Every structure is written in C-alpha cells, then in structure tokens.
Amino acid sequence: MKLNPTAGLTLALMASMATAMAQNTPPATAPATRPVVRQRGGAPYTEPNAPETKYNYNETWKPFFYTKNGDEFRAADGQPGPKYWQNRVDYKIDARIDTVKNEISGSEVLTYANNSPQKLTFVWMWLDQNLFKADSRGVKQVPLVKDPTTGRVYPSSRNWGMGQIFDAGDKIKSVSIISTANGKTTTTPAKYIINDTRMQVFIPGGIPSGGKIQFKIDWSFISPDYGSDRMGIVNNPEGKVFQVAQWYPRMCVYDDLQGWNTLPYTGESEFYLEYGDFDINITAPAKNIVVCSGQLLNPKDVYTPTQLARWADAAKSDKTVFIVKPNEVFSPSSRPAGKSELTWHFVVRNARDASWSTAASFVIDAAKMDMPSGKKPLAISAYTVSSAARNARSTEYAKYSIEYNSKKWFEYPYPNATVAVGRAGGMEYPGIVFVGQGGWGVIDHEFGHNWFPMVVGSNERLYGWMDEGFNTFINTLSTANAMNGENMRGGRAFGPTAQAFTRPTLEPILSNPDNLKEANNGTLLYSKPSAGLVMLREQILGPERFDYAFKTYIERWAYKHPSPDDFFRTMEAASGESLQWFWRGWFVNNWQLDVGVRAVSYVDGDAAKGSIITIDNLEKMAMPVTLEIKTVSGKTERVNYTAEIWERNVSWSFIYPSTEAIESVTYDPDHKLPDANRTNDVWTAKK
C-alpha cells in the first residue's frame, strides 16, 4: 500500500502517543488477555529544601558529541582508517654559522612526497624567522603592559624578539625546482610569494597524487638574541652560546582535515610539521662544539682521540662520563688541530624537525640509556664552564626521564638525547632540548615532548593542549616514579586551584592558542588538560584502563597526525566507556563543578534502620562522587558513585546502612576534584 505522507505522519504521532500513555499511565481496567502495565516503584523520593541549580543533565549527557561519522581515513573508534594518508618531506641541508655576525646561512634540498588524493599546484613553507621583523603579524600583536611601580607603559610578551632592532628575518636568495628527465637533471627558478612567516611556491604542472618533487632553496638569517624563548644567543665572558631553531625553510602540513595548514607563526602557538629524514652538515669555527638532533656521523673529524675514547666509555656507562672536562675548555688540545673550521655531519630519521646548538665554551658529558628493546642511545649534556655546577645532573635527569617514559608508554626513537643549555628557558626538538638550566622539572618536561608532539605528531598550532597538556600529564608520573620519586614536591590535590581551572573568565581548553590570553596559556595548555587526564586516570577509569587506552592512542598515532576527535574516540573505544560528558565539561566548555551535601535523615526516624543521604549537583559539570561518612562512634567509611548518577538527576539520595547516628558526611574528602565551592561539601549533625 502506498502511504500518503501526511497520513503516515498522523499515524506515527498517534502510535507514539499511545505508546507513551501505555508506558506511563496504568490502565483503569486491563484486558484479561494482556499483562497489567504498572508504573515502576512508588513516587520518587524528594528531600525538601532543594537549592537552586545550574545543572542540566540533558545538556551534559546529550548524544551527538561527534559532529561527523568515522570514514575510511579516520575510523569511528579513533584509529587511522585503511586509506589514511599523510605527506612526507626529506631534507638535505648544508649550513654555516658566522659567530661574529650571528648569521646562519644554508642551502637545502627538500624532497616532497604528495601522498594525498589531490594534485597540488602550489606548496606552502614556513619562514619562521620573519616573526622577528619589526612589521610581522606577531610583533604587531604584542600587548602593552603598565609597570605598577613606575607607571611606564611598554610592549611585553614572551612571544617575540623583545623589541631587538636588527636585520631580522629570512633572506631567501633563490628557490628552484629540480627535475630529472632522460637522465639529465635541470634546475628551474620557481615563482614564489612571501607573506609574513609563510612562503607560497608555485609548481607548473603541479605534483600529481603519488608524485614527488624536489626544491632547492638558498637562504640566510641573523639570529635574534631572544627568539620567542625557543632559540637565541647567550652573550657572556666565555663567549657566545647559540641555540638554533626554526632555522631553515620547512614545509607546511597538507592533511585530510584542513588542507594546507598555514596559520601564521605569531610566536604564541607552536608547530605542525611533516615527518621525514634529515641529513645535515653544519660548518662552524673549529674551536666550537656542535650538538644537534640525530646521530653524529663523523666524530673522528670533530673530536680528539682522547674524546673519542671517552665517548666509547660513556656508551657503556650508567654514570655520567665527561667528554670535554671543565678544565679542558679553551685548551688548544681539546680541539682537532690544523683547521679554522670544522663540518659536523648529523642524520636523524623519521623526525618532524631538527635543531642544534654551538659554543666554544661547551663542557660535554654523556651516559648510556637502556631501552626496552635493548638499544642504548646516549644522554648528552652541553653547558658552559660557568654553569657546570648548576647542570652537573642534567645527563642523569635526561637518562632517567627517558628510560621511564620508554618503558611506560613508547620507546624513545632517537639515537641521542641532548640537553643544550643556553638562552631558551625550555624548548623541545627531536632528540635535543634547549634549557636555561638543567634541573629535573625542565628536563623531564622538555624530553617528555619527544612523545608529544615528536612521536605523536598533533597540530600544535591549533591544539597546543594535545602536546603541552599530555606532556605535563606524563611528567606527573615520571616525577613520581623515576629516580625513586626523589623529585616529588608535595601532593597533587586540587584544593584552592579549582577556581583557577574553571573561573568564568577562562577560555575553553579547545581553543586555538592564538585565541587565548597569554596569561591563560599556562592553565589552558599545560595544567588544566593535565589535571583532566589525572582525574580521568585516577577518578573515572582507574590506572589500568586509562594506561592501556592512553598507550593505545600513542601506538596508533605514532608518526601520524591525530585530531582531538581521534584522541577522544580512542580513549572511549579502548577503555569501553562513553566519556562524552567529561570531554564536554572539561575540554569543550569551561564548566564548573559544585556538589553539595544537602541533608541526612533516617529511615522511619531511626538511624539503626539506615540513613538517607542527599547530595546536589549545583553547577554544570558532572563527576564521580566520593563521600566519607563518619558516625557518632568515630567510625568512618567511604561510599563511591560513578558520574552516571547525574545522567538524569540534579540531586541524588541513597540509603546508607547505618546502625547509629551520623556525625558528618564529606564530599570529595581528599580534594581530588575541582569543586568550586568547598563551603557546602560537609554536612554536620546539629549538636
């Protein structure tokens, strides 16, 4: 029968109304041939004097958190799909440093593989040094501050060159396309446009899907003294210490989510880069030592025989071994003789970036690290004589941090792990970190970044919390467990920091870092996402289920480009829990938590028959509940509920099997949750 649409809609409405009535209204007289439909239980229990609440369980627990279905590129359970793709770029770089002019110059050949389904008629590259030009977008965004003592008004930010006036920016001398036909290689100048920190290069004929292209670029730049706290120069009596990063033209990412990712580098947010191999030659004055991402291939050319023997000793030692001792720095015998310059050759494979540091005043020490596979990469430190005492344990800290995380999550993939002490307070690169001083906290944090985002290659420019927050979280475990916990400083209770995490003036975690007030970066990129994962591990899933799910995420997305949805979906699939209520409250929105203990009454007025305890959810967030119940005799017991008690309730009452009167009921007794109002957390019996 062909049903008229209007008639069909009418019948559907009538049927649904009848079903609803049958489910909710007991029939006056039930036919003998049908069972009686009864309402379950009696009237809902309600405790009088319910407070006003902002909690809306429909909003918190509603479905449709994910805005699109999984597909063949990214699966619904959070793993890469069968047709997932990403592009690749390999770099061959020959660079030179002029330590008098502070100039780095170079020539690079990029081999770019287009694994996308699209033909690409142009590519985008980063020219990060243009941030430090006086007219850059980043410099023009630096806010004004007012000195509270002097009243002076001036621009201030961590994310620029501190107003240094110099010949800043990348100088692009040439861009060419290398092509080979009939065994003959030709180099053709390419048309390009530079806009702020980005360069667009046009490709006649385009790069077909599955095709490759080679570019040759010659460039130079003057290093800033202070490079957005990610690079720079220390000028001291011992000589200059260079930390060199964002130093070569590098490819932007073209992916299945955004196409070309070209949000300009303004200093606030970090980087999103393709994976590939790096082959790097760095020519520096012979008196200088160079440390870099990857493996040094020509140690015999740049170290003395004595130092080579010490390297061999360090490769077998759990204890730190000096390669260049403090009293040997500046001694002519500590450097190979006969040349004014030396070229250092490094290779790092399957990496998203490479950086380096150089100084004539470097003390070098090293020790081996033990990986689960049996590999033994080296932990290395480079620091000046004057800072030797402050950095004496930096190699030890690097070793134990990396060993812990390799065993816990995913094996460290690089041949060396180098701490280079200089201008930057703390900054991470594959296989090398820049620090201002080598304490446990900064070394553990910066090397933690070798998991996020060096191995798990998320988009830092859009989602800084996926590397800073995840790394801050794994730091909590490495600090607690590595080196027998000697670096622990106090507990991790939320307590008074709850308001800092959820105060109304904060933006949500799921914000572009460039869209955050700079003062909020520490909270929204680092501590709040980390605190969320701590809660997820300790209060919601438990360590075993969380650790398995988190490790699954790392393994699935190693050397790939995950999105927030890929993380959320993987954690849900691998743990077996729908966590959309949690993502919605802590990451997507800036909701607060406020649970109060409203009342205690007794069954039939007799405490020996049981106690009825009522709690209320007064703010927008839902979380599990822990209550500590203390009776008049001093006995204490804890009762736990999962967050699902809030799935269809704004208040919750339950019977506690008491045998005597209750003295007090305390919500969240250990302050593990970010409750915004501690004044209603405790109910106390009236005296």
N, C-alpha and C positions, 0 to 999 in steps of 0.2 A: 504494500500500500504506500502510495506517495503521500507523505505528511506535509500539510501546509505549515510553513514555518511559524506563523502566528499561533495556529492551533497547537503545534508542538511545544512552543514556549509556555502556553497556558497549561497544558497537561503536565509539563515538567514542574511548574510552580505548584500546581495542585498536589502532585505527588510528594514534593519536598515538604509542603505544609502538613500533609497527612503524616508523613514520617516523623516530623518534628513533634507533632501532637502525640503520636503513639509513644515516642521516646520519653516525653516529659510530663504527660498528663495521664494518670491512671484512669482507665475506662470505668464508667459508672457500673456497667454490667458486662462481664466478659462472656463471650460465647463459649459454650461447653467444648467446642472443638479447638479452641485456642488457649495457650497458656496465658495466665494473667501477667500483664506487663506492670511491674512495680517500680516505683522510684527507689533508688538505692539508698539505704540508710534513712536517718531522720533529717531534720533541719540542720544546716551547717552550724557548727559551734562558733559563736562570736563572743569575744571578750569586749566588755563595754569600754568606752572612752578611747576609741581608736583615734590616733593622731592623724593630722593631715599628711599626705604623702605625695611625692613627685613620681613614684614608681609606676610604670605602665608595663605590665608583663607582656602585653601584645607587642609593644614596640621592641622590647628586649629580646623576645624569643621568636619573633616572626620569621618565617622562612624567606627564601629568595635572597640570601646574603650574597650569593654569587650572581653576577649580572650576565654571565654567559655560560653555556654548556661547555664541557670539555670537547676537544676535537682531535684530529689526527696529529696536530702539532704539540698540544699540551693537553694531557689527559685529565679527565674529571677527578681522578684520585691523586693528582698533583705531580705525576711523573711526566718526563718528556714523552711525547707521542711518537708513533712509528715514523712520522715524517718531520719530526723536529729537525731544524737546521740552524746553523749559525755560520757566519763568515769567519775568515781567518786572515791574519797578516803576519808575515815573517819580515824581520828587519836585519839588514846588514849595514852597520854604522861604523864609520871611521871618524873619530872626534879628536880634537886637540884643545888643550886648555892653555891660555896665556894668563899666568898667575899675576902678572903685573897689571894688565888691563882688565882682569876679571872677565875675560872673554872666552866663551866656549864656541867653537866652530866645528862644522862637520859636514859630511856628505853621507847620505843614506840611500840605500836601495830597498824599497818596500815591494814585497810580492803579495798581492792581494787576491784572495780566492773568493769568488762570488758563488756561494752555495745556496743562495736564495732562489726562489722560483722566478724572480724578476730579472729583466735586463736592466743594467744600471748605466745610464748615460752620463753620470757625474758621480763623484765621491766627495765626501767631506772629511777634513782633517782638523786636528786641534793644533793651534799655535798658542799654547798656554802662557808663554812669556809676555804676550800682549796685554795680559792683565795689568802689568806694572807700568804701562804707558799712561801718561797723565790724563788722556781723554778716553780711557777704557770705560766700558759699562760698569765694571766692578769698582773702579776708583770713584766714579760719579755717584755710586750708591753708598759711599761711606757716610755714616751719620755723624752729626755734630753732638758733642757732649760738653757739659759745663762743669768746670772744676769747682767743687763746693767750697773750697777754701779761698781761691783767688778770684773766682768768677770768670776766669778765662774760658772762652768758647773755642773749640777746635775739633777737627775731624778725628775720629778714633775708631779703630776696628782691628781685629786680628787678621782680617781677610784682604790685605793689600800689601803695599810695599812701604808702609809707614811714612808716606809722603816723600820718599827719597827722590831727588831730582837727578836723573841721569839719562843716558841714551838707552832707554828701555825698549824692550820688545824684540820679537823675532825679525831678523833681516833675511828674507827669502831671496837668494841670489839667482836661483833657477829651479824650475820644475819641468821635468821631461818624462815622456813615456818611452819605455824601452820595448822594442818589438823585435821579434826574430822571424824571418821568412826565408826559406830556401837556404838555411844555414848561415844567413847574414843577419847580424844584429845592428839595428839602427836606433838612434836616439832622437826623438822629435820633441821640440818645445811644446809644452801644454799651456792652454789658456787657463788662468786661474783668477779668482777674486778673493780678496781677504776682507773679512768683516769682523772686526774686533778679535776674538780669540778663535776664529774659525776660518778655514780656507776651503773654498769650493774649487775642485779641479774638474774640468770638462773633458769628456772622453769621446772623440769622434768614433762613431760606430758602436760605442757602448761596450760593456762587458756582458756577454751572454750568461744566462743561468748555467752554472757549472764551469764557467770560464775563469781565467786568471789574467792579471795584468801586473806589470812592473813599472814603478815610478822611481825616478832618481831626483833627489832634492838636495840642493846645497844651501846651507843656512848658517847663521851665527846669531849670538845674542850676548849682551853684557849681563852678568848675574847681578840681581839685586842683593843688597846686604841682608835684607829681611824679605823672604819670599813667601808671604802669607802663612808663615810658620810651617812651611813644608820644605823649604830649602833655604840656602843663603850662605853667608860668609861670616866667620868669626875673625876679627882682626885683633890679634894680641901680640905681645912682645915675642912670642915664639914663632910668629909668622901666621899666615892665613890658613884657615881650615875651610874648605869648600864642601858643601853638601849640594849635590847637583841632581835636580829632579824636574819633571815637566820640561825636559831639555831638548827634545827632538820632535819634529812634526810627526804626529801619530794619528792613526785612523780613528774616526768616529765609528760607533757601532750602528750597523743596519740590521734590524731584527724584525721578528714577526709581530711585535706589539706596537711599535711606534714608527716603523720605517727607519729613517735617519734620525738618530738621537743627537740633536745639535743645540740643546740648551746651552747658552754661552757660559763660559767659566768666569764667574764673578768673584771667586775666592771663597764664597760661603760653602758651597757644596763641592763634593769631590768628583770622582771619575767613573766612567763606564767605558771599558776598553775590550778589544778583541784579544783572543789568545793567539800565540804563535811562538816562533823561535827567534832568539836574539843572538846575533854574532857581532861583538862589539870590540873595536880597537880604540884605546884611549892613549893618546900621546901626551906626556906630562914631563916637566923638568925631572932630571934623573934623581935629584935629591928628594923628590916626593914619593910617597907610597900611595897607591890607589887601591881602594876596596870597592867592590861592585856586586850587583846581583849575579848569581851564577858561579861557574867554575872558572878559575884562572887556568888557562891552557899553557902558558909559557912561564912558569915560575922560575926556571933556570935563567931566564933573561932579565929578571927584575929583582931577584933576591940573591944574597950571597950564599956560598956553600954552607956556612955555619947556620944561616937562617933556614936553608932547605932541610938540614938535619933536624932542626927544631920543629919544623912543620911535620916531619915524619914522626917525631916523638909525640907531638900533640894529637896526631891521628890515632894513637894507641892509648891516650891518657884520659882518664876521667877527671883529673885535676888540671887546672889551668897551667899552660906552658907558655912562657914568654917566647915570642918570635923575634921581636925587637924590644930590648930592655930599655927602661927609662934612662939609664946611664949611657946607653949607646946612641940615643937620638942625637943627630947632628955630627956624629963621628963619621969621618970620611969612609972608614972601614965598614960602616953599616950599610953602604950602598954600593952597587956594582960600579966599578971604575971604568973610565975611558970614554964615557958618552955624556953629552949635555942633556939629552932627552932619552926617555925610555917609552916604549909602547907596550901597554898591558892588554892582553887578549883574553876576553871573557866570553863565555857562552852560557845562556840559560834557555831551557827548552820548555815549551808549553806554558808560557807565562803571559801575563797581560801587560807587563811593564818591566822596566829595568832602570835602576838608578845607581849613583856612585858618589864616592867622597874621596877627597885627596888632601894631603897636607905633607909638609916636610917634617913636621913635629910629631908624627904619629908613633905612639907606642902600640905594638901589636901583640895580642896574646890569643890563645886558642885552646880548645879541648874537644874531644870527640863526643858525639851524641849517639845514643843507642836507640835505633828504631825497631818497631815490632817485626819488620821483615828481615832484620839482621844488618841492614845498611847502617853506615856510621858516618853521617855528614859531620861537618865541623861547625862548632860555635866559635865565632871570632869577634874580638873587640878591637876597635881603633880609637884611641883617645890621646890627648896631648900629655906631655910630662907634667904640666902644672895641674892637670885634673886626674892624675893617676890614682891618687888615694881615694877620690870620690867614685872611681869607676873600677876599683880593684875586683869587684864581684860580678861585673856585668856579664862576662862569659858564663860564669856559673849560673846566673839567673836565666840567661838565654837557654842554656842547656836543659835545665830542669823544667822550665815552662814548656818548651817544645817537646820534650820527652813525654810529659804528662798529657798534653793535648793529642799527641800522635797515638798514644795508647788508648785514650778515651774516645776520640772521635774519628780521626782520619790521619794517615801517616803524612808527616811533613815531606813535601816532594822535592825540595831543592838541595843541591849538593853542599851548600854552606848557609849559615845564618849569621849575618854580620851586624854588630852594633857599631854604628858610626856616630861618635859624639861631636856635636858642633852647635850650629845656630838654632835649628828647629827644636822646639820643646819635645815633640814626639810626633813622628810621622812614619808610615809604613809603606814598604815596597816589597816586591817578591824577593825573598832571600836576604833583604837588608832593611834595617830600620835606622832612622835618624832620631837621636835623642839629644837633649841638652845635658843630661846627667843620667848615669846608668843605674838607677835604683830598680828594685823589683817591680813596683807598680807600673812604671812606664815601659819597661822592657817586656813584661808579661802582656801588657795591653797591646803594644805595637806588634809583637810577634804573634799575638792572637789573631791579628788581621791577616796573617798568612792563611787562615781558614776562611775568614770573611773580610774582604772580598777576593783574595788572591786565588783561592781554590774554588769557592762558590762565588761565581762572578756576577753578583747582583748589580743593579743600576744605582750606584751611589749618588749620582746627580739628582735622581728622583726620590730614592728611598734610602736616605742615609741611615735610618734606624736598622735596616737589614744587614749592615756591616758593623756600625758602631754599637748598636744595641745588642746584637747577637754576640759580638766580641766581648762587650762588657759583661754579658752573662757568663760566657765560658771562663772569664777571668775570676768570677766568684768561686768557681770550682777549682781552678788551678791554684788560686791563692790559698784555699782551704786545705788542699791535698798535697800539692807539690812541696818538697823540702820539709815534709812533716808538719806543714802548716805554720812554719815559723814566721811567715809574713802576714798572718791574720792580725787584724787590728779591730777588735770589738766584734759585736754581733751584727745581724742583718735585719733586725726588727724595723718595721716601717715607722711606727710611733709618730713623732712630730713631722716627719717628712711627707705624710699623706697629703697634706694641703699643698705642698709643693708640686706633687704629681698631678693633682686634679683641681687646682684652683681655676676659677672660671675664666681667668684672663689667658690661660694657656691655649695654644692651638692644638689640634689633634696630632697624634704621632704620624698618622697617614697624611703627611703634608710634604710638599717639596721643600727641602732645606732652605732654598732661596726664598721661600714664602713664610719663614719663621723669623721672629725677632731674634737677633743674635744672642741676646741674654738668655733665651729659652733653649738654645742648642744643646747645652749640657743635659738638660732634663729630657727633652723630646727625642734626641738622637741616641743618647747613652743610657741614662739611669732609668727612665721610665720604661722603655722597651725591655731592658734587662730585668727590672723588677717584675714586669709582666711574665717573663719566662720563668723567673724564680717562683712566682705564685703558681704558674701552670704546672711546674715540676713538683713543687712541694705540697700544694694545697688542693690541686684539681686532679692531676693524672697520677701522681706518685712518681718517684725517681725511675723505676724500672720501665714503665710505659713511656714516660717522657723521653728518657735517654734513647730508647730504641727508635722512637719516632724522629727525634732530632738527628740522630745518626743516619737514619734513612734519608732524610732531607739532604744532608751533606753528600751522601754517596750518590743519590740520584742526580744532583745538580753540580757535581764536581766538574769544573772547567766548562760550565754552561751558564746560561743567563736566566735565572729564575725571577719570577714576579712575586709580589705579595700573595696573590691567589695560589701560586704553586706551593708556597710555604704553608699557607693555611690549609689547603686541601691535603697536602702530605701529612701534616700533623694529625688531622682528623682521621685520615684513612689508616695510618699506621698505629694510631692509639685506639681506634674503634669508638671514638667519642665525637659527637657533634659539638663543636666549640664556637659556633657562630655567635652565641650570646656573649662569649668572652671577647672575641675579636671586635664585636660591635661596640662593646662598652669601653675597652681599654685602648684599642688601636684606632678604630674608625672615628669614635667620638671621644670627647673629653668628659665622660660622665664621672660622677662621684658615687661613693659607697657610704651609706649611713644605715646601719642596722641597730635598732634599739630593743632592749628587753623591757616590755611594757608591764607585764603582770605575772604573778604567781597566785594560783588559787588551788583549792584542794577538792578532790572528788568527794562529793557528799559532805563537804566541810571537814573531812578527816584526812590529815596528812598521811596516816598509815595506809590509806586506800590508794594513794597516788597523788601526784601534783600535776596540775595543768599549767604549763608554761607557755606564754605568748610572746612572740617577737614580731617586730615590724620592719619592713623594708621601706625606708623613708626617702631614698634618693633613687637615681635611675639605674644604677649598676646592680647586677646580681653576682653573688659569690657564695661558695660553700660556707657552712656555719659550723663553728665550734663553740660550744657552751661549757663552761666549768660550773658545776653545781656543788654548792657547799651546804651541808645540813648542820643543824644546831649542835650536833655532837662533834663537829670538826671534820667529818668525812667529806672527801671531795671525789668527784667523778666527772668525766667529760663525755659529752654527747656530740656526735657529728652528723651533719646532714649535707648531702650534695646540693649543688646550686639548683637542682630541679625542683626543690620546694617552692621556688619563686616562679616556676614556669606558668602557674595560673593563680598565684596568690600574692597579695600585698602584705598579708600578715600570716603567721603560722603558729598554730597551737598544737601541742602534743602532750601526752601523759607520760610523766617520768615516774617510774615505780618506786616512789619514796616510801620509807617506813617511819619517817619522822619529819618534823617541820624543816623547811628550807631557810637557811640564813641568807644566802646570796646566790645570784646567777650572773655570770660574767660572760659576755660575748667577746670572742677573739682574745682570750686571756693572754696570749703570747705576743699580741700586736703584730701578727704576721700579715694582716690585711690592711689596706689603706683606708681604714674607716675615718671619715672626715669629722665625726663628732663623737668624741670619747665620753662626753658627759652622760649619754644615755646607754652606755654599754653595760652598766651594772645595775641590777635590781637588788635592793637590800631590804630585808624584812623590817618592818617598823618595830621599834623597841617598846 
